[in-house]
Amino acid sequence: MYVADLRENIIHDLTRPMYECHIEKIPQDQQKKIYTLDTAKRMMDSEHIPRYQGCQYCMPDYYFFDMNKIL
């Protein structure tokens, strides 16, 4: 099972949460439950608006770091 943070457009994997994810700090009204990886992948697809990405700690394979943000 997965949970999407609607404030920051990040998807977390609840089967392997990390301390750095801070899932418990996401308000209940800003969470969306996702039940399958296929649904999470569709939400992380580049054509989906808003664009979601995987958490850098619990879903590093789906995390995208934008180098333009640091320039």
Secondary structure, DSSP 8 states (H G I E B T S, - for coil): -EEEETTTTEEEETTS--GGG-GGGS-GGGEEEE--HHHHHHHTSTTSSS--EE-TTT-GGG----GGGG-
